[in-house]
């Protein structure tokens, strides 16, 4: 029997050369019932972030990229073809310092998080 992996990570804003270049740790979670819509939102989020659970993504994003991503999510969620009031997307921007306790196998390296998206 192997031991449970336990680690702690600290997240905070990464300062850029200007406020527009600052990068914020961001969590995106969603609950989508339509398979096609689920697939579309997954493809969109993969361009900006890293999947950490089935419907949870994380990224370090700049304000401009955050705006671009949120506008794309709004278009998809509000489209006539895919609109469902029961579907949900939550985006959390961590602008201060925070930490998380991680249980199980988790990537400890932030290097693969896209550096230019803000949500």
ABEGO torsion letter per residue (X at the ends): XBBBBBBBBBBBBBBBABAAABBBBBBBBBBBABAAAAAAAAAAAAAABBBABAABBBBBBBAAAAAAAAAAAAAAAABAAABBAABBBBBBBBABBBBBBBBEBBBABAAABBAABBX
